[in-house]
Amino acid sequence: MRGSEFAELKAFAAVVERASFARAADHLGLSASALSQTIRQLEERLGTRLLNRTTRSVAPTATGEQLYGRIAPLFRDMAEAVAQASATAGQTSGTLRINTLGMAARQIIAPRLRRFHDAHPNVKLDLVVDDGLSDIVTGRFDAGIRVGARLEKDMIAVRLTPDVKMVAVASPDYLKHRGTPRSPDELRNHACINWRLQADGRAYRWEFQKRGKQLEVAVEGPLITNQSDIGIAAALQGLGIAYAFDRERLDEHLAEGSLVQVLADWSISRPGLFLYYPSRRHQPPALRAFIDCLLDKGC
């Protein structure tokens, strides 16, 4: 394969992975016009369209998706081989794409950014905060961070935190006007801030347990969201009762009295936060270094 052909395929893969000519051009160190010309040359050489373009988006055609599926593993293997060689020489490098919950970004990643950069200055972190349940394989991420119960069974998982307690909370003003629920069944008479499961679009059925008795309650209210900060903000403003596990945010509000816990004896524990990634023959050294840092082992 000639060098120009390799460059064309690398450029094509970058566009598919970033779903953007601008982001791909920035990653490759090219101008958007130069990248567009490279893709046109590849399509002309192959005699087929590989990408569908609009003013707002770019996505592979069926042929493009098939081509990407064949070349992507090869590029990943090459990148891992180079990274392994660099690691052997004492240098961990490359770009690491992580999809993470907002609370994991705030509580676990953010406090360690400086330490990780100082220990591995040649690693570029590409962090995407996503409180939905995005597919990290489809999104071409190296790893994701989620609550353990939401992990796919074919993923390799690394525990980052202990199990977490779900907490139902409401503002004092809301409880003053609407009363305090004494059992989960009473939630049907309350306004509740609900959570949408992005994977299938369903609303979360609130789960409770007490003395071996388990309940699931389908609640209703003025707001449904897939973002925990919005749900907590709505509860603070008296819109209804929220059910969440972001204890760092909740503990502060509970301590100052702006939120009050309800149904404490019914709350359940959920598996803690896990970093997870697809099984591969060779784990990228940058990912290993990142995991060690999150576990306070390597930075």
VMD Tcl script that draws the C-alpha trace (Angstrom):
set ca {
  {0.00 0.00 0.00}
  {1.35 3.41 -0.95}
  {1.72 6.10 1.68}
  {-0.98 8.24 0.09}
  {-3.47 5.34 0.22}
  {-2.72 4.74 3.90}
  {-3.22 8.46 4.62}
  {-6.57 8.42 2.80}
  {-7.82 5.46 4.83}
  {-6.59 7.01 8.07}
  {-8.41 10.24 7.21}
  {-11.59 8.32 6.39}
  {-11.47 6.45 9.71}
  {-10.95 9.70 11.61}
  {-14.06 11.25 10.03}
  {-16.21 8.22 10.84}
  {-14.99 8.02 14.44}
  {-15.59 11.71 15.12}
  {-18.70 12.13 12.93}
  {-17.29 15.50 11.92}
  {-14.89 16.82 9.28}
  {-13.87 19.68 11.58}
  {-13.03 17.44 14.55}
  {-11.27 14.91 12.32}
  {-9.24 17.65 10.63}
  {-8.19 19.02 14.02}
  {-7.18 15.53 15.16}
  {-5.13 14.94 12.01}
  {-3.58 18.40 11.94}
  {-5.11 19.22 8.55}
  {-7.34 21.97 7.25}
  {-10.98 21.01 6.68}
  {-10.56 21.64 2.94}
  {-7.47 19.42 2.75}
  {-9.29 16.64 4.58}
  {-12.32 16.97 2.29}
  {-10.03 16.70 -0.74}
  {-8.38 13.58 0.72}
  {-11.77 11.91 1.19}
  {-12.81 12.82 -2.37}
  {-9.60 11.26 -3.69}
  {-10.31 8.05 -1.77}
  {-13.90 7.89 -3.06}
  {-12.74 8.52 -6.63}
  {-10.03 5.86 -6.35}
  {-12.53 3.30 -5.03}
  {-15.31 4.42 -7.35}
  {-17.96 4.69 -4.64}
  {-19.33 7.14 -2.09}
  {-18.17 6.37 1.44}
  {-19.72 9.23 3.41}
  {-23.11 10.95 3.38}
  {-22.66 14.64 4.15}
  {-25.13 17.32 5.19}
  {-24.50 20.81 6.53}
  {-24.89 19.44 10.08}
  {-23.67 15.87 10.03}
  {-21.59 13.22 8.33}
  {-22.12 9.46 8.47}
  {-20.79 6.47 6.54}
  {-22.78 4.94 3.72}
  {-23.38 1.19 3.80}
  {-20.18 0.71 1.80}
  {-18.35 3.13 4.07}
  {-19.54 1.31 7.18}
  {-18.34 -1.98 5.72}
  {-14.94 -0.50 4.86}
  {-14.59 1.08 8.29}
  {-15.47 -2.22 9.96}
  {-12.56 -3.87 8.16}
  {-9.90 -1.19 8.64}
  {-10.73 0.06 12.15}
  {-9.38 -3.04 13.96}
  {-6.17 -2.78 11.92}
  {-5.66 0.85 12.90}
  {-6.39 0.01 16.53}
  {-3.88 -2.84 16.47}
  {-1.25 -0.54 14.96}
  {-1.95 2.18 17.52}
  {-1.73 -0.34 20.34}
  {1.53 -1.73 18.96}
  {3.05 1.75 18.82}
  {1.73 2.53 22.30}
  {3.17 -0.73 23.63}
  {6.54 0.12 22.10}
  {6.41 3.60 23.67}
  {5.46 2.10 27.03}
  {8.40 -0.28 26.80}
  {10.61 2.75 26.28}
  {9.06 4.36 29.35}
  {6.62 6.66 27.53}
  {2.84 6.18 27.56}
  {1.18 8.11 24.75}
  {-1.89 8.39 22.53}
  {-5.46 9.65 22.78}
  {-7.79 8.04 25.31}
  {-11.54 8.49 24.74}
  {-13.68 8.04 27.88}
  {-17.48 8.18 28.16}
  {-18.50 8.90 31.76}
  {-21.37 9.78 34.04}
  {-21.32 13.36 35.27}
  {-20.89 12.42 38.92}
  {-17.94 10.14 38.05}
  {-16.35 12.99 36.10}
  {-16.74 15.33 39.08}
  {-15.92 12.94 41.92}
  {-13.30 10.62 40.44}
  {-11.74 12.04 37.28}
  {-11.57 15.80 37.88}
  {-9.54 15.62 41.14}
  {-6.90 13.45 39.41}
  {-6.46 15.34 36.11}
  {-3.29 17.16 37.16}
  {-1.69 14.04 38.58}
  {-2.50 12.00 35.48}
  {-1.14 14.68 33.14}
  {2.06 15.07 35.15}
  {2.61 11.31 35.15}
  {1.66 10.82 31.47}
  {2.12 14.12 29.59}
  {1.95 12.42 26.18}
  {-1.57 11.06 26.74}
  {-4.46 13.21 25.52}
  {-7.73 12.63 27.38}
  {-10.95 13.01 25.37}
  {-13.69 13.01 28.04}
  {-17.38 12.92 27.10}
  {-19.81 13.43 30.01}
  {-22.95 11.44 29.26}
  {-25.63 10.59 31.84}
  {-27.43 8.39 29.31}
  {-26.40 4.84 28.50}
  {-24.47 5.30 25.28}
  {-22.88 2.29 23.59}
  {-19.14 2.82 23.95}
  {-18.38 0.45 21.07}
  {-20.68 2.27 18.65}
  {-19.37 5.58 19.95}
  {-15.77 4.39 19.48}
  {-14.72 5.02 23.06}
  {-11.84 3.23 24.75}
  {-13.81 2.90 27.99}
  {-16.85 4.09 29.88}
  {-17.79 4.71 33.52}
  {-21.24 3.62 34.69}
  {-23.13 2.21 37.66}
  {-22.41 -1.50 37.80}
  {-25.98 -2.65 37.17}
  {-25.90 -1.00 33.74}
  {-22.89 -2.87 32.34}
  {-23.05 -5.20 29.38}
  {-22.05 -8.74 30.28}
  {-19.34 -8.95 27.61}
  {-17.38 -6.01 29.05}
  {-14.34 -6.10 31.30}
  {-15.22 -4.09 34.43}
  {-13.04 -2.48 37.11}
  {-14.75 -1.34 40.32}
  {-14.01 2.28 41.22}
  {-16.30 2.87 44.22}
  {-18.25 0.87 46.83}
  {-21.99 0.34 46.36}
  {-24.09 3.50 46.61}
  {-27.37 4.18 48.39}
  {-30.36 5.52 46.49}
  {-31.89 8.54 48.24}
  {-35.40 9.98 47.80}
  {-35.36 13.72 48.49}
  {-37.66 16.72 48.37}
  {-37.52 20.36 49.44}
  {-39.01 21.38 52.83}
  {-41.45 23.64 50.99}
  {-42.73 20.76 48.85}
  {-43.23 18.53 51.88}
  {-44.98 21.33 53.77}
  {-47.61 21.69 51.04}
  {-47.90 18.08 49.83}
  {-47.06 16.04 52.92}
  {-44.39 13.37 53.47}
  {-44.86 9.91 51.90}
  {-44.62 7.08 54.44}
  {-44.46 4.22 51.95}
  {-43.53 3.87 48.26}
  {-47.20 3.30 47.37}
  {-47.96 6.86 48.47}
  {-45.67 8.22 45.73}
  {-48.55 7.77 43.30}
  {-50.16 10.77 45.01}
  {-47.03 12.91 44.71}
  {-45.20 14.83 42.01}
  {-41.98 12.98 41.20}
  {-38.92 13.95 39.17}
  {-38.32 10.97 36.94}
  {-35.30 9.55 35.15}
  {-35.37 8.33 31.55}
  {-33.32 5.30 30.62}
  {-31.68 6.47 27.43}
  {-30.91 2.97 26.18}
  {-34.56 2.19 25.44}
  {-36.37 5.45 26.23}
  {-38.35 4.01 29.15}
  {-38.85 5.90 32.38}
  {-37.14 4.34 35.40}
  {-39.50 2.49 37.76}
  {-38.39 3.45 41.26}
  {-37.11 0.43 43.18}
  {-37.48 0.00 46.94}
  {-36.84 -2.72 49.50}
  {-37.68 -3.20 53.18}
  {-37.39 -6.36 55.28}
  {-37.20 -8.54 52.19}
  {-40.17 -6.87 50.50}
  {-39.35 -5.42 47.10}
  {-41.40 -2.85 45.21}
  {-41.22 -1.07 41.87}
  {-43.28 2.09 41.49}
  {-44.09 3.86 38.23}
  {-44.19 7.53 39.26}
  {-45.51 10.65 37.54}
  {-44.58 14.30 37.78}
  {-43.82 17.57 36.01}
  {-40.35 16.60 34.74}
  {-38.49 13.66 33.27}
  {-34.79 13.91 32.49}
  {-31.68 11.83 31.82}
  {-29.42 14.31 33.62}
  {-28.98 14.04 37.39}
  {-28.14 17.72 37.95}
  {-31.47 18.75 36.42}
  {-33.40 16.32 38.62}
  {-31.72 17.57 41.79}
  {-32.25 21.21 40.75}
  {-35.96 20.50 40.19}
  {-36.26 18.98 43.66}
  {-34.49 21.99 45.18}
  {-37.03 24.26 43.49}
  {-39.94 22.32 44.99}
  {-41.18 20.65 41.80}
  {-41.38 17.24 43.43}
  {-39.55 14.27 44.90}
  {-36.33 13.04 43.25}
  {-34.69 9.62 43.63}
  {-30.94 9.66 43.00}
  {-27.58 8.26 44.05}
  {-25.29 11.26 43.45}
  {-24.35 11.43 47.13}
  {-21.73 14.16 46.76}
  {-24.38 16.63 45.53}
  {-27.15 15.31 47.77}
  {-25.19 15.21 51.03}
  {-24.41 18.91 50.76}
  {-28.07 19.83 50.32}
  {-29.20 17.42 53.04}
  {-26.67 18.87 55.48}
  {-27.80 22.45 54.88}
  {-31.49 21.49 54.95}
  {-32.39 22.57 51.41}
  {-33.41 18.95 50.76}
  {-34.96 16.41 53.12}
  {-34.67 12.64 52.76}
  {-37.91 10.64 52.65}
  {-38.56 6.88 52.65}
  {-35.10 6.32 54.13}
  {-36.02 2.86 55.45}
  {-37.08 1.81 51.94}
  {-33.95 2.95 50.07}
  {-31.93 0.39 48.16}
  {-28.23 0.08 47.44}
  {-27.01 0.01 43.87}
  {-23.72 -1.33 42.55}
  {-21.07 1.37 42.65}
  {-19.23 2.98 39.77}
  {-17.24 0.81 37.40}
  {-14.91 1.59 34.54}
  {-15.56 -0.84 31.72}
  {-14.12 -1.56 28.29}
  {-14.41 -4.14 25.49}
  {-12.29 -7.22 25.71}
  {-9.20 -6.95 23.51}
  {-6.07 -8.96 23.06}
  {-3.92 -6.04 24.20}
  {-5.06 -3.40 26.65}
  {-3.80 0.04 25.53}
  {-1.07 1.23 27.93}
  {-2.80 4.63 28.22}
  {-5.98 2.93 29.46}
  {-4.02 0.86 31.97}
  {-2.33 4.02 33.22}
  {-5.68 5.82 33.48}
  {-7.25 2.98 35.47}
  {-4.26 2.88 37.84}
  {-4.58 6.62 38.39}
  {-8.31 6.40 39.17}
  {-7.47 3.68 41.70}
  {-4.65 5.85 43.12}
  {-2.07 3.28 42.14}
  {-0.07 4.96 39.41}
  {-0.18 8.75 39.72}
}
mol new
graphics top color blue
foreach p $ca { graphics top sphere $p radius 0.5 }
foreach p [lrange $ca 0 end-1] q [lrange $ca 1 end] { graphics top cylinder $p $q radius 0.2 }
display resetview
